[in-house]
Structures are given as C-alpha cells and as structure tokens.
Amino acid sequence: MIHPKYAPYLFSLFLSGMMSCLVSGIATYRALGFVPNFGAEWMGAWGSSWLVAFPAVLMVAPVARRMVAMVVRAPDAA
C-alpha cells in the first residue's frame, strides 16, 4: 500500500485522468464524429490533455478548497 501522505497526489492523478478522459472524449466526438479511428484519436487527445490536467489539478485544488471553505458554513457548536 502507498503511504497516506501521498493521498493528495494520487487523488489529483485519478481525478485528472478521469476528467481529462471524459472531456477529451466529448471534444474528440464533437470535432470528428464517430469515425473509424475514433478510439485512437481519443486516446491521443486524452494523453496530451492529461499531461496538462494533472499539474493543473495539483495547482488549482488548494485554491478550490479555500473557495469551498469560504462558502460552507461551519457546523454549529453544541
């Protein structure tokens, strides 16, 4: 198993991989339609987009966490 201190990096890796896969698939379909080599085109687009998405998530996630903290109300103390 992997040490818990690496959890934020793994989260970023998995999230960026899944999101870039989904978004590149939609963008590839919109650009080309369902062509015979759609899978290969999609995987090429996914690979290059994941290279950008992973470091972007690493940089943007802390900002997003701070923004969420600003708009979420703290639980009432009992």
VEXDREN-260305 format. One record per atom (N, C-alpha, C, O): residue number from 1; residue in one letter; x, y, z. Coordinates in pm, 1 decimal. Example, Ala and Ser with C-alpha at 12.3 -4.5 7.8 and 13.67 -1.06 7.14 Angstrom:
+-------+------+----------+----------+----------+
| tordo | zati |       px |       py |       pz |
+-------+------+----------+----------+----------+
|     1 |    A |   1319.0 |   -569.0 |    780.0 |
|     1 |    A |   1230.0 |   -450.0 |    780.0 |
|     1 |    A |   1320.0 |   -330.0 |    780.0 |
|     1 |    A |   1423.6 |   -331.9 |    846.5 |
|     2 |    S |   1285.0 |   -225.0 |    708.0 |
|     2 |    S |   1367.0 |   -106.0 |    714.0 |
|     2 |    S |   1290.0 |      3.0 |    787.0 |
|     2 |    S |   1340.9 |    113.8 |    803.9 |
+-------+------+----------+----------+----------+
// end
This chain:
+-------+------+----------+----------+----------+
| tordo | zati |       px |       py |       pz |
+-------+------+----------+----------+----------+
|     1 |    M |     83.6 |   -119.1 |      0.0 |
|     1 |    M |      0.0 |      0.0 |      0.0 |
|     1 |    M |     88.1 |    125.5 |      0.0 |
|     1 |    M |    204.7 |    122.4 |     39.3 |
|     2 |    I |     29.7 |    232.5 |    -44.2 |
|     2 |    I |    100.5 |    360.2 |    -54.2 |
|     2 |    I |     77.2 |    440.5 |     74.1 |
|     2 |    I |    -31.9 |    436.6 |    131.0 |
|     3 |    H |    178.0 |    511.9 |    118.7 |
|     3 |    H |    170.2 |    591.8 |    241.5 |
|     3 |    H |     64.1 |    700.9 |    225.0 |
|     3 |    H |     52.4 |    761.2 |    118.3 |
|     4 |    P |    -12.8 |    725.8 |    331.3 |
|     4 |    P |   -120.1 |    827.2 |    323.4 |
|     4 |    P |    -72.9 |    968.1 |    287.8 |
|     4 |    P |   -152.6 |   1047.7 |    238.2 |
|     5 |    K |     52.9 |   1001.0 |    311.2 |
|     5 |    K |     98.3 |   1136.7 |    278.1 |
|     5 |    K |     92.9 |   1164.5 |    128.0 |
|     5 |    K |     95.8 |   1280.0 |     85.7 |
|     6 |    Y |     85.1 |   1057.7 |     47.4 |
|     6 |    Y |     77.2 |   1073.3 |    -98.1 |
|     6 |    Y |    -67.4 |   1079.8 |   -148.5 |
|     6 |    Y |    -90.3 |   1090.1 |   -269.0 |
|     7 |    A |   -164.3 |   1074.0 |    -57.7 |
|     7 |    A |   -306.0 |   1073.4 |    -97.2 |
|     7 |    A |   -345.4 |   1193.5 |   -183.6 |
|     7 |    A |   -415.6 |   1174.2 |   -282.9 |
|     8 |    P |   -304.4 |   1316.0 |   -151.2 |
|     8 |    P |   -345.0 |   1428.3 |   -237.5 |
|     8 |    P |   -291.8 |   1415.5 |   -380.2 |
|     8 |    P |   -358.9 |   1456.6 |   -475.0 |
|     9 |    Y |   -173.5 |   1359.7 |   -396.2 |
|     9 |    Y |   -116.3 |   1342.9 |   -529.7 |
|     9 |    Y |   -189.1 |   1232.7 |   -606.7 |
|     9 |    Y |   -213.3 |   1245.6 |   -726.7 |
|    10 |    L |   -223.7 |   1124.7 |   -537.2 |
|    10 |    L |   -299.7 |   1017.9 |   -602.6 |
|    10 |    L |   -439.4 |   1065.4 |   -639.6 |
|    10 |    L |   -490.1 |   1034.0 |   -747.3 |
|    11 |    F |   -501.3 |   1141.3 |   -549.7 |
|    11 |    F |   -632.4 |   1197.2 |   -580.3 |
|    11 |    F |   -624.3 |   1283.2 |   -706.0 |
|    11 |    F |   -708.7 |   1271.6 |   -794.9 |
|    12 |    S |   -524.2 |   1368.6 |   -713.4 |
|    12 |    S |   -506.8 |   1454.8 |   -830.4 |
|    12 |    S |   -481.4 |   1373.9 |   -956.5 |
|    12 |    S |   -533.9 |   1406.3 |  -1063.0 |
|    13 |    L |   -401.5 |   1269.0 |   -945.0 |
|    13 |    L |   -373.6 |   1182.7 |  -1059.9 |
|    13 |    L |   -500.7 |   1115.7 |  -1110.4 |
|    13 |    L |   -529.2 |   1117.8 |  -1230.1 |
|    14 |    F |   -577.3 |   1055.9 |  -1018.5 |
|    14 |    F |   -700.3 |    986.2 |  -1058.5 |
|    14 |    F |   -805.7 |   1083.3 |  -1111.7 |
|    14 |    F |   -867.4 |   1058.1 |  -1215.2 |
|    15 |    L |   -825.9 |   1194.2 |  -1040.4 |
|    15 |    L |   -926.0 |   1292.2 |  -1083.9 |
|    15 |    L |   -891.3 |   1349.1 |  -1220.7 |
|    15 |    L |   -976.9 |   1355.8 |  -1308.9 |
|    16 |    S |   -766.6 |   1389.9 |  -1238.8 |
|    16 |    S |   -727.7 |   1448.1 |  -1367.1 |
|    16 |    S |   -736.8 |   1345.0 |  -1479.0 |
|    16 |    S |   -773.6 |   1378.9 |  -1591.5 |
|    17 |    G |   -703.8 |   1220.8 |  -1449.5 |
|    17 |    G |   -714.2 |   1116.1 |  -1551.2 |
|    17 |    G |   -857.6 |   1092.2 |  -1595.7 |
|    17 |    G |   -886.4 |   1083.8 |  -1715.0 |
|    18 |    M |   -947.0 |   1081.3 |  -1497.9 |
|    18 |    M |  -1087.4 |   1055.5 |  -1531.7 |
|    18 |    M |  -1152.1 |   1174.5 |  -1601.1 |
|    18 |    M |  -1223.5 |   1157.9 |  -1700.0 |
|    19 |    M |  -1127.3 |   1294.1 |  -1549.6 |
|    19 |    M |  -1188.8 |   1412.3 |  -1609.6 |
|    19 |    M |  -1133.8 |   1439.7 |  -1749.3 |
|    19 |    M |  -1210.1 |   1471.7 |  -1840.4 |
|    20 |    S |  -1002.8 |   1427.5 |  -1767.0 |
|    20 |    S |   -946.5 |   1452.8 |  -1899.8 |
|    20 |    S |   -991.8 |   1346.5 |  -1999.5 |
|    20 |    S |  -1009.0 |   1375.6 |  -2117.8 |
|    21 |    C |  -1011.2 |   1223.9 |  -1952.4 |
|    21 |    C |  -1063.1 |   1119.1 |  -2041.3 |
|    21 |    C |  -1203.7 |   1154.5 |  -2090.0 |
|    21 |    C |  -1233.2 |   1147.9 |  -2209.4 |
|    22 |    L |  -1288.6 |   1191.6 |  -1996.2 |
|    22 |    L |  -1426.1 |   1227.0 |  -2030.7 |
|    22 |    L |  -1433.3 |   1347.9 |  -2123.0 |
|    22 |    L |  -1501.0 |   1344.5 |  -2225.8 |
|    23 |    V |  -1363.5 |   1454.4 |  -2086.2 |
|    23 |    V |  -1370.6 |   1578.3 |  -2163.9 |
|    23 |    V |  -1306.4 |   1561.0 |  -2301.6 |
|    23 |    V |  -1359.7 |   1610.8 |  -2400.7 |
|    24 |    S |  -1193.0 |   1491.3 |  -2309.2 |
|    24 |    S |  -1129.9 |   1471.2 |  -2440.1 |
|    24 |    S |  -1214.6 |   1381.5 |  -2529.1 |
|    24 |    S |  -1215.8 |   1398.2 |  -2651.1 |
|    25 |    G |  -1285.7 |   1286.2 |  -2469.0 |
|    25 |    G |  -1376.0 |   1202.0 |  -2548.3 |
|    25 |    G |  -1489.2 |   1282.5 |  -2609.1 |
|    25 |    G |  -1521.6 |   1266.0 |  -2726.7 |
|    26 |    I |  -1548.7 |   1368.7 |  -2530.3 |
|    26 |    I |  -1657.2 |   1453.7 |  -2581.0 |
|    26 |    I |  -1605.5 |   1549.3 |  -2687.2 |
|    26 |    I |  -1668.1 |   1566.4 |  -2791.8 |
|    27 |    A |  -1490.9 |   1611.9 |  -2660.3 |
|    27 |    A |  -1434.7 |   1707.0 |  -2757.0 |
|    27 |    A |  -1395.0 |   1637.3 |  -2886.5 |
|    27 |    A |  -1416.1 |   1691.4 |  -2995.1 |
|    28 |    T |  -1337.7 |   1518.0 |  -2875.9 |
|    28 |    T |  -1299.4 |   1442.9 |  -2996.2 |
|    28 |    T |  -1422.6 |   1405.7 |  -3077.2 |
|    28 |    T |  -1423.1 |   1417.0 |  -3199.8 |
|    29 |    Y |  -1527.2 |   1361.3 |  -3007.9 |
|    29 |    Y |  -1651.2 |   1326.4 |  -3078.3 |
|    29 |    Y |  -1711.7 |   1448.1 |  -3147.5 |
|    29 |    Y |  -1756.8 |   1439.0 |  -3261.7 |
|    30 |    R |  -1712.8 |   1561.1 |  -3078.9 |
|    30 |    R |  -1769.6 |   1682.8 |  -3139.9 |
|    30 |    R |  -1687.5 |   1730.0 |  -3258.4 |
|    30 |    R |  -1742.6 |   1783.1 |  -3354.8 |
|    31 |    A |  -1556.0 |   1711.1 |  -3252.4 |
|    31 |    A |  -1469.6 |   1758.4 |  -3360.9 |
|    31 |    A |  -1472.4 |   1665.8 |  -3481.1 |
|    31 |    A |  -1471.4 |   1711.9 |  -3595.3 |
|    32 |    L |  -1475.7 |   1533.9 |  -3456.1 |
|    32 |    L |  -1461.6 |   1437.1 |  -3565.5 |
|    32 |    L |  -1585.4 |   1354.6 |  -3593.8 |
|    32 |    L |  -1600.1 |   1300.4 |  -3703.3 |
|    33 |    G |  -1674.5 |   1344.5 |  -3497.0 |
|    33 |    G |  -1783.6 |   1249.2 |  -3509.0 |
|    33 |    G |  -1730.3 |   1109.7 |  -3479.4 |
|    33 |    G |  -1613.9 |   1093.4 |  -3442.9 |
|    34 |    F |  -1815.2 |   1010.2 |  -3495.1 |
|    34 |    F |  -1772.5 |    873.1 |  -3466.9 |
|    34 |    F |  -1709.1 |    814.0 |  -3592.8 |
|    34 |    F |  -1774.0 |    741.7 |  -3668.4 |
|    35 |    V |  -1582.4 |    845.7 |  -3613.8 |
|    35 |    V |  -1507.5 |    798.5 |  -3729.7 |
|    35 |    V |  -1446.5 |    662.4 |  -3698.1 |
|    35 |    V |  -1437.5 |    624.3 |  -3581.4 |
|    36 |    P |  -1404.2 |    587.8 |  -3802.1 |
|    36 |    P |  -1348.1 |    454.2 |  -3777.2 |
|    36 |    P |  -1229.2 |    453.0 |  -3680.0 |
|    36 |    P |  -1214.0 |    357.1 |  -3604.4 |
|    37 |    N |  -1146.1 |    555.2 |  -3680.0 |
|    37 |    N |  -1030.0 |    557.4 |  -3589.7 |
|    37 |    N |  -1056.2 |    644.6 |  -3466.1 |
|    37 |    N |   -963.6 |    701.9 |  -3408.8 |
|    38 |    F |  -1182.4 |    653.5 |  -3426.4 |
|    38 |    F |  -1220.5 |    738.5 |  -3313.9 |
|    38 |    F |  -1142.6 |    703.6 |  -3187.1 |
|    38 |    F |  -1094.1 |    793.5 |  -3118.4 |
|    39 |    G |  -1129.9 |    576.8 |  -3155.5 |
|    39 |    G |  -1060.4 |    535.1 |  -3033.8 |
|    39 |    G |   -916.7 |    582.9 |  -3029.3 |
|    39 |    G |   -870.3 |    632.5 |  -2926.6 |
|    40 |    A |   -846.6 |    568.3 |  -3139.5 |
|    40 |    A |   -706.7 |    611.7 |  -3145.5 |
|    40 |    A |   -695.8 |    763.4 |  -3134.2 |
|    40 |    A |   -606.9 |    814.6 |  -3066.1 |
|    41 |    E |   -785.8 |    835.0 |  -3200.3 |
|    41 |    E |   -785.7 |    981.2 |  -3190.6 |
|    41 |    E |   -814.1 |   1027.2 |  -3048.0 |
|    41 |    E |   -749.9 |   1119.2 |  -2997.2 |
|    42 |    W |   -911.5 |    961.8 |  -2984.2 |
|    42 |    W |   -947.7 |    995.7 |  -2847.4 |
|    42 |    W |   -831.0 |    970.0 |  -2752.8 |
|    42 |    W |   -800.2 |   1054.5 |  -2668.7 |
|    43 |    M |   -766.3 |    856.0 |  -2765.1 |
|    43 |    M |   -654.8 |    824.0 |  -2676.2 |
|    43 |    M |   -537.5 |    921.2 |  -2694.9 |
|    43 |    M |   -468.9 |    955.3 |  -2598.6 |
|    44 |    G |   -515.2 |    965.2 |  -2818.5 |
|    44 |    G |   -412.2 |   1065.5 |  -2842.2 |
|    44 |    G |   -445.8 |   1197.8 |  -2776.6 |
|    44 |    G |   -360.0 |   1262.5 |  -2716.6 |
|    45 |    A |   -571.9 |   1237.2 |  -2788.8 |
|    45 |    A |   -617.0 |   1361.6 |  -2725.7 |
|    45 |    A |   -612.9 |   1349.3 |  -2573.3 |
|    45 |    A |   -576.4 |   1444.2 |  -2503.9 |
|    46 |    W |   -650.1 |   1233.3 |  -2522.0 |
|    46 |    W |   -650.0 |   1211.8 |  -2377.5 |
|    46 |    W |   -507.9 |   1219.4 |  -2321.1 |
|    46 |    W |   -484.8 |   1282.9 |  -2218.1 |
|    47 |    G |   -414.9 |   1155.6 |  -2387.8 |
|    47 |    G |   -277.0 |   1157.4 |  -2340.1 |
|    47 |    G |   -221.1 |   1297.9 |  -2327.4 |
|    47 |    G |   -160.8 |   1333.3 |  -2226.1 |
|    48 |    S |   -241.3 |   1376.0 |  -2429.4 |
|    48 |    S |   -187.2 |   1512.5 |  -2424.0 |
|    48 |    S |   -264.2 |   1600.2 |  -2325.4 |
|    48 |    S |   -205.5 |   1687.7 |  -2261.9 |
|    49 |    S |   -393.5 |   1577.9 |  -2312.2 |
|    49 |    S |   -470.1 |   1659.5 |  -2217.4 |
|    49 |    S |   -439.1 |   1620.6 |  -2073.0 |
|    49 |    S |   -441.9 |   1706.2 |  -1984.6 |
|    50 |    W |   -409.7 |   1493.8 |  -2047.7 |
|    50 |    W |   -376.5 |   1450.7 |  -1911.9 |
|    50 |    W |   -242.8 |   1511.2 |  -1866.9 |
|    50 |    W |   -223.2 |   1541.3 |  -1749.1 |
|    51 |    L |   -152.3 |   1528.0 |  -1962.5 |
|    51 |    L |    -24.5 |   1591.4 |  -1929.4 |
|    51 |    L |    -43.4 |   1734.0 |  -1876.9 |
|    51 |    L |     35.8 |   1782.1 |  -1795.8 |
|    52 |    V |   -147.3 |   1799.8 |  -1923.0 |
|    52 |    V |   -177.9 |   1934.9 |  -1876.1 |
|    52 |    V |   -267.5 |   1929.1 |  -1752.2 |
|    52 |    V |   -250.6 |   2007.9 |  -1659.2 |
|    53 |    A |   -362.4 |   1835.8 |  -1751.5 |
|    53 |    A |   -461.8 |   1831.0 |  -1644.2 |
|    53 |    A |   -401.2 |   1795.9 |  -1509.1 |
|    53 |    A |   -441.3 |   1853.3 |  -1407.9 |
|    54 |    F |   -306.1 |   1703.6 |  -1504.6 |
|    54 |    F |   -251.8 |   1660.6 |  -1375.4 |
|    54 |    F |   -183.3 |   1775.5 |  -1300.9 |
|    54 |    F |   -218.6 |   1801.9 |  -1186.0 |
|    55 |    P |    -87.5 |   1843.8 |  -1361.6 |
|    55 |    P |    -28.7 |   1956.9 |  -1287.0 |
|    55 |    P |   -128.6 |   2068.8 |  -1260.5 |
|    55 |    P |   -117.6 |   2139.6 |  -1160.4 |
|    56 |    A |   -226.2 |   2085.3 |  -1349.9 |
|    56 |    A |   -327.9 |   2189.1 |  -1327.6 |
|    56 |    A |   -409.5 |   2157.5 |  -1202.8 |
|    56 |    A |   -437.1 |   2246.8 |  -1122.7 |
|    57 |    V |   -447.9 |   2032.5 |  -1185.9 |
|    57 |    V |   -523.6 |   1993.7 |  -1066.3 |
|    57 |    V |   -438.7 |   2012.9 |   -941.4 |
|    57 |    V |   -488.6 |   2059.4 |   -838.9 |
|    58 |    L |   -312.0 |   1977.6 |   -949.3 |
|    58 |    L |   -223.5 |   1997.2 |   -834.0 |
|    58 |    L |   -218.8 |   2144.2 |   -792.1 |
|    58 |    L |   -214.9 |   2174.5 |   -672.9 |
|    59 |    M |   -219.3 |   2234.6 |   -888.5 |
|    59 |    M |   -210.5 |   2377.3 |   -858.3 |
|    59 |    M |   -345.2 |   2437.1 |   -819.3 |
|    59 |    M |   -350.5 |   2526.2 |   -734.5 |
|    60 |    V |   -452.9 |   2390.5 |   -879.1 |
|    60 |    V |   -584.2 |   2452.0 |   -859.1 |
|    60 |    V |   -658.1 |   2394.5 |   -737.8 |
|    60 |    V |   -740.4 |   2464.2 |   -678.5 |
|    61 |    A |   -631.5 |   2271.8 |   -700.4 |
|    61 |    A |   -705.2 |   2209.3 |   -589.9 |
|    61 |    A |   -696.8 |   2289.6 |   -459.6 |
|    61 |    A |   -799.8 |   2307.8 |   -394.7 |
|    62 |    P |   -579.8 |   2338.2 |   -418.4 |
|    62 |    P |   -577.7 |   2417.6 |   -294.8 |
|    62 |    P |   -662.7 |   2544.7 |   -302.5 |
|    62 |    P |   -724.8 |   2584.6 |   -204.0 |
|    63 |    V |   -664.8 |   2606.5 |   -417.8 |
|    63 |    V |   -747.3 |   2726.5 |   -436.5 |
|    63 |    V |   -895.2 |   2689.4 |   -426.2 |
|    63 |    V |   -973.1 |   2759.7 |   -361.7 |
|    64 |    A |   -933.0 |   2579.9 |   -489.6 |
|    64 |    A |  -1072.2 |   2534.5 |   -484.7 |
|    64 |    A |  -1112.7 |   2499.9 |   -341.5 |
|    64 |    A |  -1224.7 |   2530.1 |   -300.3 |
|    65 |    R |  -1022.9 |   2436.9 |   -264.9 |
|    65 |    R |  -1053.1 |   2404.3 |   -125.2 |
|    65 |    R |  -1076.1 |   2532.2 |    -43.3 |
|    65 |    R |  -1167.7 |   2537.5 |     38.8 |
|    66 |    R |   -994.1 |   2633.8 |    -65.2 |
|    66 |    R |  -1012.8 |   2759.9 |      6.4 |
|    66 |    R |  -1144.7 |   2826.7 |    -32.7 |
|    66 |    R |  -1213.4 |   2882.8 |     52.7 |
|    67 |    M |  -1180.0 |   2821.0 |   -159.4 |
|    67 |    M |  -1305.8 |   2880.0 |   -204.4 |
|    67 |    M |  -1424.7 |   2808.8 |   -141.1 |
|    67 |    M |  -1520.8 |   2873.1 |    -99.0 |
|    68 |    V |  -1418.1 |   2676.5 |   -134.6 |
|    68 |    V |  -1525.9 |   2599.8 |    -70.6 |
|    68 |    V |  -1535.1 |   2636.0 |     77.1 |
|    68 |    V |  -1644.6 |   2654.2 |    130.2 |
|    69 |    A |  -1421.5 |   2646.4 |    142.7 |
|    69 |    A |  -1421.6 |   2681.2 |    285.4 |
|    69 |    A |  -1485.0 |   2818.1 |    309.5 |
|    69 |    A |  -1544.4 |   2840.6 |    414.9 |
|    70 |    M |  -1473.1 |   2908.8 |    214.2 |
|    70 |    M |  -1530.6 |   3042.7 |    229.9 |
|    70 |    M |  -1682.4 |   3042.5 |    217.7 |
|    70 |    M |  -1748.3 |   3130.5 |    273.2 |
|    71 |    V |  -1739.2 |   2946.1 |    146.9 |
|    71 |    V |  -1884.3 |   2947.0 |    125.2 |
|    71 |    V |  -1959.6 |   2840.7 |    204.6 |
|    71 |    V |  -2082.6 |   2836.9 |    202.4 |
|    72 |    V |  -1885.8 |   2754.0 |    275.1 |
|    72 |    V |  -1951.0 |   2649.9 |    356.0 |
|    72 |    V |  -1954.4 |   2696.3 |    499.7 |
|    72 |    V |  -1853.4 |   2739.8 |    555.0 |
|    73 |    R |  -2070.6 |   2686.7 |    559.3 |
|    73 |    R |  -2090.0 |   2728.9 |    698.1 |
|    73 |    R |  -2033.7 |   2621.0 |    790.6 |
|    73 |    R |  -2053.7 |   2501.7 |    767.8 |
|    74 |    A |  -1963.9 |   2663.9 |    894.0 |
|    74 |    A |  -1911.4 |   2570.9 |    994.4 |
|    74 |    A |  -2027.5 |   2511.6 |   1072.3 |
|    74 |    A |  -2128.3 |   2578.9 |   1093.6 |
|    75 |    P |  -2014.9 |   2385.5 |   1115.5 |
|    75 |    P |  -2124.6 |   2326.3 |   1192.9 |
|    75 |    P |  -2143.2 |   2399.2 |   1326.6 |
|    75 |    P |  -2046.7 |   2446.0 |   1387.0 |
|    76 |    D |  -2266.2 |   2407.7 |   1370.6 |
|    76 |    D |  -2296.4 |   2474.9 |   1497.3 |
|    76 |    D |  -2235.6 |   2397.3 |   1612.9 |
|    76 |    D |  -2244.2 |   2274.7 |   1618.8 |
|    77 |    A |  -2174.1 |   2470.6 |   1704.1 |
|    77 |    A |  -2117.3 |   2406.9 |   1822.5 |
|    77 |    A |  -2230.5 |   2368.9 |   1917.6 |
|    77 |    A |  -2325.5 |   2445.0 |   1936.5 |
|    78 |    A |  -2219.3 |   2251.8 |   1976.3 |
|    78 |    A |  -2325.5 |   2203.8 |   2065.1 |
|    78 |    A |  -2305.6 |   2249.2 |   2206.6 |
|    78 |    A |  -2386.4 |   2217.1 |   2293.7 |
+-------+------+----------+----------+----------+
// end
